[in-house]
Amino acid sequence: MGSVTHYLEVNAPADQCYAWWRGLTNLPQIMPDVEQVVPKDGSTHVTHWKVHGPLGKSVEWDAKIVEDVPNTRIAWATEESSGLDVKNAGAVRFDDHGGTTGVEVSLQYDPPAGILGEAVAKIFADPQSKVEKALEAFKSTIEAATPGTGTTVKSS
């Protein structure tokens, strides 16, 4: 099993950061490998994930929010019944510092053996860098949406 963690401070209040992460559906905005995260059957706690895989194929699974402490922490894990042996879990913690928030993302993954495992390993290639880049993208996104932070949106 592998795991990665990254922490950074953002210029946005904890409730706004939590609200952005809560449905997990915004993750494709900051994680290029994630094609979509959509609520499953209208649930607010179960989502269906579709991620870019090797050779132009997608890998899909269902995940359930297993811990939800408003403005403090959200954790999710793959469901056993998702039909794929891709075990992964994640959590995001929000440390409220008044006008700023410390945000920590941690991911754990346990790819299966064999050909499927090789495919999943490519999805999770260099996960530390991917999490760091995703948090930087989140910081840019949330600060651009937060009035009064004094930030500007940079053009590419």
Phi, psi and omega in degrees: 000139176248160176208152177220152178215143175213145183229139171206163181260135177238151179271070179202149180289153183302321182294326178288320178297313179301314182300322179295318183279334195310313182278350185065355184286346178276352185302326177300338178292333185241351180237100186301331180287340182272115180284314180199152171226115183233146176300140180262125177053038178074008182285147173264357182242349180237130181233153176254126183254140174229121187234142176299129176248186180288156176057033177075006179269155175255152174243137184230150175199169175252144177228149181240138173288120185256347176210133182215101177247103186313132177065008183233312186198141172228133177228145181221160179207151178298147177274142178302327185274010185287353175083007181223141182276032177266104179264121175210160181209159178207164177208149173229131182245141180241116177260107184286117177243035182087248180280347178243164181221131170278129182240125178239126176248133175229139178231142174234141181215147182220083182291147179287171178278171174083197184298318178299320179299320177297319179296315181294323179300325178293324177297319183265019179298134180050055184297328180298313179298320181296319179292318178299314179295321179296318179292324175297319178294321177298314180304312179299316182295310186289324180290325177294332182267356184260115179296143173081009180274348180076012180265158175235155179274127181274139176273144178272000000 
